[in-house]
Structure formats: structure tokens, C-alpha cells
Amino acid sequence: MQRTPADLQSLTTEKPNDASTGLDTKSAIEIARIINHDDTRVAAAVKKALPEIAIVIDIVARSLRDGGRLIYVGAGSSGRIAALDASECPPTFSTAPSQVQYIMAGGPKALASASDVNEDSPELGQRDIARRRPTRKDIVIGVSASGRTPYVIGATEYARSRGAKTAAVTCNPDSDLSQVADVTICAEVGPEIVSGSTRMKASSAQKMILNMITTGAMTRLGYVYDNLMVNVHMKNAKLVERGIRVLMKLCDIDRETAIRTIKSAGKSIPIAVVMLKANVDKMEAVRRLQKSDGNVRLAIDDSRLEL
């Protein structure tokens, strides 16, 4: 049953934090120390949720491999964290924008200005996710610090009814959102330094978790080779330089050879790596990458991973 506003006080993320009593009487350095000390709880809370995070990583990897999508749904700070993670996947892993998406209560304009009233409607959440036509191939992840945001619950529940895999990322146990998700990731960070301001520890935990999910999934898919950004999308000078250095390191070659190989590979680092590591031409490298669904290591070995 969905909680009422009066029930907010029962959520740990809404309770007063004894560590910040009298915060407004503190000096700048005292405030910074109090916040910094409280932030040490974030990584520990995320650590406890690692088993569930691992499950979601593999679900996301399978969905993307099979042509599905990862779709985040959020509102307020949680929605903005989700939007950030989704928007950073294409430049980092050369994924298509359609592969990792976000839906934000209030739409894209809510990224820059508050439109919190929209998060109170489960119907709006259902409407917005319905427009993306979720299927069995997709995974929809509802992100809500409280775990009670009606917009996110409505969207997640609708996606599940359409056969999509669903997950919840929250900071309160036994939440309403967890009731409509297949897997729940709960990072119990405790009360915030400014009571109820989940843009603080809760958002930090969510950022860490979403980073783990997408980085883990892309690594499982082979878009990372060793620990290097082998699928980097070279769309600016910094990323071009990163691509050159990645190839130099992986293949133990000089800069001139790296640049020449990248050009012959059509400015694709994965193709260039396979060409050099497997000692094949561009056409064969492309064939191997297609066979391995873009997994660079498996393309070099000319094999296939089962997720």
C-alpha cells in the first residue's frame, strides 16, 4: 500500500540526523567536516547491496546483448542522477542513445528546474513509460531515494506488466517501489545532514550504484578491454587522444603506428585492437566483432560469451 505524506517521518532518509544538530551555528570548516564524516557511510551502505547490484548488472548486459534497452525512471534528484548516467554511456562506451534511456518526471525541462508536482502521479509515470513501449527484452530501473515516489512506482509497475524486467534503486528498506520490482537494490545511508535532503548521501549512493550497473554491464559485454575504455567514442580532441593512448598501451605500439591503424580501422578503436591483437585485416576484424556482439576480447579469440 502506498504511503501517505504523514508516513514520511517513518522513512530513515527523512529522520533528523543527530550528527548535524545545531548545524546552522557551525563554522564553514565544521560544516564541511560534519558532511564529510557522514558521507563515509555511503560506500559502506552500497557495499551491502553488492549481491543485488551484480544481479542487475547481468540482467542489463543480457538485455542490451539481445537488442533490448535499459530505461531509468526517476523524479527530482534521483531522476537527475539517472539522466546523468544515461547521457554518459554513449561517449564512454559508444552505445546508441536508444540503448540506455531515462524518463524524468516533468520531462527534460525538470533537469534544470523543479517540477516536483509531477512525481505525485502514478498515471503520469504509466503514460510516460508506455510511450517507450517496454517489452520483454528491456529492463526498467526505478530510482527513488524514498522508494515511495508515485510517478516511479506507476512507471515501474506498468513496465513489469508488459513483460519487462524491473529493478528498484532506493535508500529505504521494504519500500512500495520494491513491491513492483523484480530486484531491489537498497543502500541504507541513514538520515541526511539536512533532514530529508536526499540530494546528499542518498543521491551519492544512487550515483555509485548506477555507475556500477552500466560500467559492469558494458564490461560484461566486452566494451571494456582489461580496464581500458576500448569503446571510446572519439568525437573530440580529448577522446581522440584517449583512443590513441588506449591502442598504444594495449598493443604495445608507437604513436605513429596507432594513428595509422586507427585511420585504417575507420576510426574505430575496437576494430583497430582486433586487427592488431589477432593479426587480421579490417574486414575480418569487423566480422569477428559482429560475431561476438562487439565483445573485443572474444573477437580477438574468435569466440562467444554466454551471459
Disulfide bonds with the S-S distance in Angstrom:
none
